[in-house]
Structure formats: structure tokens, C-alpha cells
Amino acid sequence: MDIEKEVKKMTLGHEFGAGASCLKCKDKCEGFELHFWRSICRNCKCGLTEHDVQMESEEDKKVGKLFEDTKYTGQPSALALAFSISISNSAGKSVTFEWAPPVANKHVAIRYIELLPPERRPIAGTPGAAYRRQQMAKQLPEHDQDPNKCHDLSPAEVKQMQQYVRKYKDEALGVGDVCLPQEVAQAAGRGELGGGVGPGGAGAGTCHQCRGPMRVGDPAVYAERAGYDKMWHPACFVCVTCQELLVDMIYFWKKGKMFCGRHYGDSEKPRCAGCDELIFSNEYTQAEGHDWHLKHFCCFECDCVLAGETYVMEEEKPVCKPCYMKNYAMKCSSCQSPIEPEAQRVSYGAHCWHAQPECFQCSGCSQCLMGKRFMAVQNHLFCSVECKKKIIT
């Protein structure tokens, strides 16, 4: 019965972000309009993160859902939810961090941020803050956490997804701890960290990622699931797959490796290249090096199903033949007709011709130039200087 309720509640939230301008396409996009099953804008084909959508409240909801029914539930300070710290810089101006690690010592939190690359620091109104918001959407997609955010799951798929979510909450999900290594060593000496610290491990002072030394007095990042015998420089606490900073230090630990949410999901389940959701069905298709829901291997332009049909890959997206001919096909420089994807062609510079005698021929004497020497001048083909003089004086 609970699964039936989950199926009925499913929505893709088409009102969220509606009308937001595209940061990439500018005025070419009429405003964000969510595709009915792809996670892109119907108007410009760009993603949500490439539109000027205010996502702060959505981020809070997302992180809250992610940690729902875990040890972090009801502990906002441990959820790594965004909270701001304001300081005065050397010029005397106030600087606000949109997010900072939830530690009691404000100076440790600020030092942690200072140790991040300048372009990654979540300072309000800077590229670093925009980067954090983009990574929140990329690393922690809602449709990896909540069946209600998925498109048209069957009751059996909802059950499988619930089991997947329960598994990562029990076995992989965690939030990094920002601490001074000497404090961790002292806590280990008092036996406060259980069996997670090896002999001398907490005080060894070596980054688990880059193997470089930790600077005395600087904070390190620890991951409880990895054990407190391991530590990371703040800038080294990254996903093993994409090498991006783990947003708000939210990590997934699996077989000795650190993942962001997206790439942990990819290590567990195939992901549909059409809708970006994990595939919980036993039946799916593989094409062009990607996995697809059977119903989502469609033309990127018109959404017609491509199973058994001719298609062309354009910018790593499948396009049906009619849409290819309309929007992408090169035009023959002779007859000006679009060249079909399976047709033979001759290319020279920016020009293309049908590989046929009536198209690839001398403009002076009309002889076929296939397999022969030729010259191209002002969109004309010539077999000789004499023929060129007949047309171009």
C-alpha cells in the first residue's frame, strides 16, 4: 500500500524554476520550461543548473530528504545545511560565506574555507558560490533519492529504489568532519573514537588523497565511514570519479573509495542517458556507449522512439533521420539539397557535395570529378585552369 502511495505522488516539479533565464543561451532561450521527462529545458535544451534559478530553499529540502531516517535526522548542525559566516576582509568589507562546515570553532571553519581553491570558496555573489549550487544539483540529484521525483516508476521499481536508498543510508552515506589532527589524536588516545584509528594513524599527518603532509595547525577533513586513521586536505576531499570537491562534504564511501552521490549511484545501477535517472528495471537498452530506459531511447529533437529506426548522433545525442535532415544535415554545394546521413559525400574545406556525377562535377565542362584532380574556387569546382577561365574572369 505504501508503494502505491509513492507511485501516485510522483512528480517532476514542472513549476520549479519556470521562466528562469538561461545563463548559457541568454536571450535565445524564452525561459526555463522543464521537459516532461528529460531533466532539461524544452526551449533551449540546457540543464536546470545552467539557468538562473534561485535554489537555496530547494537545497535545504534536498539535503533534508537525503539524511531523512539516518543518524543525522533532527540534528541540523550535523547536516551540513547552508549557514553563513560573515567576516571582514583586509579591505574592511564584509564577506559572507553561503556555507561553512558546522564546527563550534568559527576560526577553524574560516581556515577550512581559506584552504579551498579561490574559485571554489562559497563566498556570496562569486563564482565559488555558483559552483557550489551547481555541484549540489549535479552530485546529489533528487531523482537518486526520492521515488516521487522520478518519472513513471512501476510499483516494483519503487520498491527496488527504496531498497537502494536504504542501502546507501546504512552503508555509504556520511558527512565529513572538520577537525584539527592533534585534537583527533588526543581523542583517539582517550579511546573516544572506538576502533576507527590505527596505531598513530590520527597523528600521522598525511593526506589520504595526495599523500602530502598536513600543515601543523591547519584543519583536516575526516570521514567516519573511512575511519579516523585517514584524513584529507580540505581541497583534496573529492569524488574519486569526477574529482570535484564533495559539496558540503557529503560523501558516499564504498570499497575504500570516496564518491559523490551521482557517481556512487552510477557504481550501483545503470543510469539512463535520456532522463538521467537510475534504472531499476531489468529491461533496458544499451546504445552508443550509454544505457537507456527502453522508452527513453528517443530523438533528442522530437522525442520519437528510435528502436529499429535510423538515427544519427549529434553532440552525443541521438537524432532521428527527419530531424537530422531538417536541423543538422550539410547541404550539397552543388544542388543545395541536404545530404542524407547514409549517403556518400565529398568534403573539401567547409563544403560538401553528393558523391554523384551530377553534383561533383566541373562547373566549366560538366565532367565528373570523382577520383580526379580538381580546384575549388568561389563555390565552384574546376578540372583545369581553362575551365576556370570560362566561369571566373
C-alpha positions in Angstrom: 0.0 0.0 0.0 2.8 2.4 0.8 4.4 1.7 -2.6 1.1 2.5 -4.3 1.1 5.9 -2.5 4.7 6.6 -3.6 3.6 5.9 -7.2 0.7 8.3 -7.0 2.8 11.1 -5.5 5.3 11.1 -8.3 6.0 14.5 -9.9 8.9 16.2 -11.7 8.1 19.6 -10.2 7.4 21.4 -13.5 6.6 24.7 -11.8 10.1 24.9 -10.1 12.3 27.3 -11.9 9.8 28.1 -14.6 10.7 31.1 -16.7 14.3 31.5 -15.4 16.7 32.9 -17.9 19.4 30.7 -19.4 22.9 31.7 -18.4 24.3 30.0 -21.5 21.9 30.9 -24.2 21.0 34.4 -22.9 18.1 35.9 -24.9 17.9 32.9 -27.3 16.0 31.0 -24.6 12.5 32.1 -23.8 12.8 30.9 -20.2 13.2 27.6 -18.3 10.5 25.1 -19.1 11.1 21.6 -17.9 10.9 18.8 -20.4 8.2 16.3 -19.4 10.7 13.6 -18.7 14.2 14.8 -19.6 16.0 16.9 -16.9 16.4 19.8 -19.4 14.7 22.9 -20.7 12.3 22.3 -23.5 13.2 25.7 -25.1 17.0 25.6 -25.2 17.9 22.0 -24.2 20.2 23.3 -21.4 20.0 21.8 -17.9 18.5 23.4 -14.8 21.9 24.3 -13.4 22.6 26.4 -16.5 19.5 28.6 -15.7 19.3 31.5 -13.2 17.2 29.5 -10.7 17.3 30.5 -7.0 17.7 27.1 -5.4 18.5 27.8 -1.7 15.2 26.5 -0.3 15.4 23.5 -2.7 18.9 22.7 -1.5 17.7 22.6 2.1 14.8 20.3 1.2 17.2 18.1 -0.8 19.7 17.7 2.0 16.9 17.1 4.5 15.5 14.3 2.3 18.9 12.8 1.8 19.5 12.5 5.5 15.9 11.5 6.4 15.8 8.5 8.7 19.5 8.5 9.4 21.6 9.3 12.5 21.7 12.9 11.2 17.9 13.3 11.4 16.9 16.1 13.7 20.5 17.3 14.0 20.6 20.4 11.8 24.2 21.3 12.9 25.4 18.0 11.6 23.5 18.0 8.3 26.0 20.5 6.7 23.0 22.6 5.7 23.9 26.0 4.4 24.6 28.6 7.1 26.5 31.8 6.7 29.5 33.3 8.3 30.4 36.9 7.8 33.8 38.3 8.3 35.7 41.5 7.3 38.4 41.1 4.8 41.7 43.0 4.5 39.9 45.9 2.9 37.4 46.2 5.8 34.5 44.9 3.7 32.1 42.2 5.0 32.4 38.8 3.3 29.6 36.2 3.6 30.2 32.5 3.1 27.0 30.9 1.8 28.1 27.7 3.5 30.7 26.8 6.1 31.5 23.5 7.9 29.3 23.1 11.0 32.1 23.3 13.7 31.9 25.1 17.0 35.2 27.0 16.4 34.5 29.7 13.9 38.2 30.2 13.2 38.6 26.6 12.2 35.6 26.9 9.8 37.1 30.0 8.2 40.5 28.4 7.9 38.9 25.4 6.2 37.4 27.7 3.5 40.7 29.5 3.1 42.4 26.2 2.2 40.0 25.6 -0.7 40.9 26.8 -4.2 39.9 30.5 -4.5 37.5 29.8 -7.3 35.7 27.1 -5.1 35.2 29.2 -2.0 31.4 29.7 -1.4 31.5 33.4 -1.0 28.1 35.0 -1.7 27.9 36.6 -5.1 31.0 34.9 -6.5 31.7 32.1 -9.0 32.6 29.9 -6.0 29.0 30.2 -4.6 27.6 29.4 -8.1 29.9 26.4 -8.3 28.6 25.1 -5.0 25.0 25.4 -6.2 25.7 23.7 -9.5 27.5 20.8 -7.7 24.6 20.4 -5.3 22.4 19.7 -8.3 24.9 17.5 -10.1 26.3 15.5 -7.2 23.0 15.0 -5.4 20.2 14.6 -8.0 16.8 14.4 -6.3 15.8 11.6 -8.5 18.5 9.4 -7.0 17.0 9.9 -3.5 13.2 10.1 -3.9 10.8 8.0 -6.0 8.5 11.0 -6.1 11.0 12.8 -8.2 11.3 10.0 -10.8 9.2 9.6 -13.9 6.7 6.8 -14.1 8.2 4.1 -11.9 6.3 0.9 -11.6 5.5 -0.4 -8.1 8.3 -3.0 -8.4 10.7 -0.2 -9.4 9.7 1.9 -6.5 10.4 -1.0 -4.1 13.8 -1.5 -5.7 14.6 2.2 -5.3 13.5 2.2 -1.7 15.9 -0.7 -1.1 18.7 1.1 -2.9 18.2 4.3 -0.8 18.1 2.3 2.4 21.3 0.6 1.5 23.3 3.7 0.9 22.0 5.3 4.0 23.0 2.3 6.1 26.3 1.6 4.3 27.7 4.5 2.5 26.3 8.0 3.3 28.2 10.4 5.5 29.3 13.9 6.2 32.9 14.9 6.6 34.2 16.1 10.0 36.5 19.2 10.1 38.9 18.8 12.9 42.5 19.7 13.9 44.6 16.5 13.6 46.1 16.9 17.1 42.6 17.0 18.6 41.7 13.8 16.8 44.9 12.2 18.1 44.1 13.2 21.6 40.5 11.9 21.3 41.9 8.6 20.0 44.3 8.4 22.9 41.3 8.7 25.3 39.5 6.0 23.4 36.7 8.2 22.3 36.9 7.2 18.6 36.4 3.5 19.1 38.4 1.2 16.8 38.5 3.5 13.8 42.0 4.8 14.4 45.1 2.7 13.8 48.3 3.0 15.8 49.5 6.5 15.4 47.1 7.0 12.5 45.3 10.1 13.6 48.6 11.9 14.3 50.4 10.7 11.2 49.6 14.0 9.3 49.4 12.6 5.8 46.6 13.3 3.3 44.8 10.1 2.1 44.3 11.6 -1.3 47.5 13.4 -2.3 49.8 11.7 0.3 51.2 15.2 1.1 51.8 16.3 4.7 49.3 18.1 6.8 50.4 21.5 7.9 50.6 21.9 11.7 47.6 24.0 13.0 45.5 23.5 9.8 42.2 21.6 9.9 41.8 18.3 8.1 38.7 16.5 6.9 37.8 13.1 8.3 35.2 10.6 7.2 33.7 8.4 9.9 32.9 5.5 7.5 36.5 5.6 6.2 37.9 5.5 9.8 39.8 8.2 11.7 43.1 6.8 10.6 42.5 8.7 7.3 42.4 12.4 6.7 42.2 14.8 3.8 43.3 18.3 3.0 40.1 20.4 2.5 40.9 20.8 -1.2 41.6 17.0 -1.5 38.2 15.8 -0.2 36.9 15.0 -3.7 35.0 12.3 -5.6 37.2 9.6 -7.0 35.3 9.6 -10.3 34.8 13.3 -11.2 37.5 14.8 -8.9 35.1 17.6 -7.9 35.0 18.8 -4.3 32.4 16.9 -2.4 29.6 19.5 -2.0 29.1 20.4 1.7 31.4 17.5 2.4 28.6 15.0 1.7 30.2 11.7 0.7 29.5 8.1 -0.1 32.1 5.5 1.0 32.3 2.3 -0.9 35.1 -0.3 -1.0 37.8 2.1 0.1 36.8 4.9 -2.3 35.1 8.2 -1.8 32.2 9.1 -4.2 29.8 11.9 -4.7 26.2 10.9 -4.7 25.9 10.8 -8.5 28.9 8.6 -9.1 28.1 6.3 -6.2 24.7 5.8 -7.9 26.5 5.1 -11.2 28.6 2.4 -9.5 25.4 0.7 -8.2 23.0 1.0 -11.1 22.9 1.9 -14.8 21.8 5.5 -15.5 19.5 6.4 -18.3 21.2 8.8 -20.7 17.8 10.2 -21.7 16.2 11.1 -18.3 19.3 11.0 -16.1 17.6 8.7 -13.7 19.0 5.4 -12.3 17.4 2.3 -14.0 15.6 0.0 -11.6 14.0 -2.1 -14.4 15.6 -5.4 -15.5 14.9 -4.4 -19.1 16.8 -1.6 -20.7 18.8 -1.0 -23.8 22.4 0.0 -24.5 23.4 2.2 -27.4 26.3 4.5 -28.3 28.1 3.5 -25.0 25.2 4.5 -22.8 22.3 2.9 -21.0 18.7 3.9 -21.7 15.2 3.1 -20.5 13.5 1.3 -23.4 11.0 4.2 -23.8 13.7 6.9 -23.5 15.9 5.9 -26.4 14.3 8.7 -28.4 15.1 11.5 -30.8 16.6 14.5 -28.8 14.6 16.8 -31.0 11.1 15.3 -31.4 11.0 12.5 -28.8 10.0 9.8 -31.3 11.2 6.3 -30.2 14.3 5.2 -32.1 14.2 1.4 -31.6 14.7 -0.1 -35.0 14.9 3.3 -36.7 17.8 5.1 -38.4 19.4 7.7 -36.2 22.4 10.0 -36.1 24.4 11.1 -33.1 24.8 14.8 -32.8 26.8 16.2 -29.9 26.4 12.7 -28.2 22.6 12.9 -28.6 20.5 10.6 -30.8 18.5 12.3 -33.5 16.0 10.7 -35.9 16.6 11.0 -39.7 13.9 13.5 -40.4 15.1 15.8 -37.6 18.7 15.3 -38.8 17.8 16.3 -42.3 15.9 19.4 -41.1 18.3 20.7 -38.5 21.8 19.2 -38.9 22.4 17.9 -42.4 25.1 19.5 -44.5 23.8 21.0 -47.8 25.4 20.0 -51.1 27.3 22.9 -52.5 26.1 22.0 -56.0 22.4 21.1 -55.7 21.8 22.8 -52.3 19.8 19.8 -51.1 20.6 18.3 -47.6 22.9 15.2 -47.7 21.4 12.1 -46.1 23.4 10.6 -43.3 24.0 7.3 -45.1 24.8 8.9 -48.4 28.4 9.1 -49.7 29.8 12.6 -49.8 32.9 14.5 -50.8 34.1 17.2 -48.4 36.6 19.9 -49.1 37.2 22.6 -46.5 33.8 23.9 -45.4 32.0 22.5 -48.5 30.3 19.2 -49.1 28.9 17.5 -52.3 26.9 14.4 -53.0 29.4 11.8 -54.3 27.4 11.7 -57.6 28.4 12.7 -61.1 25.6 15.3 -61.3 26.8 17.1 -58.2 30.6 16.6 -58.0 31.4 17.9 -61.5 33.4 20.6 -63.2 31.5 23.9 -63.4 33.1 24.5 -66.8 32.8 21.3 -68.8 30.4 19.2 -66.5 32.7 16.2 -66.4 32.6 14.1 -63.2 35.5 14.8 -60.9 35.3 11.7 -58.7 38.8 10.3 -58.3 40.3 13.2 -60.3 42.3 16.3 -59.5 40.2 19.5 -59.1 40.4 23.0 -57.9 37.7 24.7 -55.8 37.2 28.5 -56.3 34.3 30.6 -55.1 32.0 27.6 -54.5 32.8 26.2 -58.0 34.7 23.1 -59.0 37.0 23.0 -61.9 39.1 20.3 -63.7 41.5 22.8 -65.2 42.6 26.4 -65.4 40.9 26.6 -68.8 37.5 25.7 -67.4 38.0 28.1 -64.5 38.5 30.9 -67.1 35.2 30.1 -68.7 33.3 30.9 -65.4 35.6 33.2 -63.5 37.3 36.0 -65.3 
